[in-house]
């Protein structure tokens, strides 16, 4: 197998950042905070700001969480870049890491710009709403799912 450069994976991460930024820019220009538009019987577009993490974890923590999540995401992003450099030839793992990297940095941009993450995708059924999310969150979730899949299909031999 020829050596692969991590630059193509960094380009994928950059694509996630651009897609995330553009979709959020559109929502910010088209919606007022908490405005909701029904698109399908199970899907709305809504503009909300999440100062916390997934499922609004620590959203009401008083402000310190912004910097906690920024530093955490930047540290994880640096680690992911190292992993991309080391495993650039492993396509599945690299795609997964690039998706997580792009998503993490997309949300960092929001935290630095607004102090919170812009969320706008609202899925619901029978009156129950999944927490609103965005393109960056989707990329992170898909990336993590691919990493889990990768861990199952690429089990290392036990050391004796």
ABEGO torsion letter per residue (X at the ends): XBBBBAAAAAAAAAAAAAAAAAAAAAAAAABBBGBBBBABAABBBBBBBBABBBGGBGAAAGGAAAAAAAAAAAAAAAAAAAAAAAAAABAAAAAAAAAAAAAAAAAAAAAAAAGBBBBABBBBBGGBBBBBBBAAAAAAAAAAAAAAAAAAABBBBBBX
